[in-house]
Amino acid sequence: MKKTSLYFLSVKLALVSLFTAGLFLASPSQIQAQTTTDYVSQPNVTFVAPSIATTRVQSKLTEINNLLGTLNAQSQEYQFISIKRDFYTIILDKLNAGKTVRESVESGITHLITGDVESQLPKLNRAQYKQEAITLLRV
């Protein structure tokens, strides 16, 4: 009985070793890491003209400020919407500074994935804000 169990244990160990070696041999020699640039850049999106984008962002900020006026300043939702307001304010500031719509949106997205914002705002909300801005400002 003892020999049989030792035999099966050694067979299992050999199979696991062969499987691991096979995975090593089958894996690619290089794996490209995802960078924040991939998350920020918008290569296949055509945006509206800066003057139209400015009008749309100003309208969105008015909508956000009106919503903030109805929320409890201590609530988590208020904090999330405040971050959204900051996101659109950055986009508007960049547009007013003469940046392209693409550069302005990318600056806003960069803000969402850096510093305190990344730790305060869930990934799902960051993705939602990003997609919402792209949809708002695309042709």
Residue pairs with C-beta under 8 A, 6 or more apart in sequence:
36 110
36 113
39 109
39 113
40 106
40 109
40 110
40 113
41 106
42 102
42 105
42 106
42 134
45 102
45 134
45 138
46 138
46 139
47 53
47 100
47 101
47 102
47 105
47 137
47 138
47 139
48 56
48 101
48 137
48 138
48 139
49 101
50 95
50 100
50 101
53 91
53 95
53 101
53 104
53 137
54 92
54 95
54 96
56 136
56 137
57 88
57 91
57 92
57 95
57 136
57 137
58 92
60 88
60 136
61 85
61 88
61 89
61 92
64 81
64 84
64 85
64 88
65 85
67 81
68 78
68 81
68 82
68 85
71 77
71 78
71 81
72 78
79 120
80 121
80 125
83 112
83 117
83 120
83 121
83 125
83 129
84 129
86 111
86 117
87 108
87 111
87 112
87 129
87 133
88 108
88 133
90 104
90 107
90 108
90 111
91 104
91 105
91 107
91 108
91 133
92 104
94 103
94 104
94 107
94 108
95 101
95 104
99 107
101 137
105 133
105 134
105 137
108 133
109 130
109 133
111 117
112 118
112 121
112 126
112 129
112 130
113 126
117 126
118 126
121 129
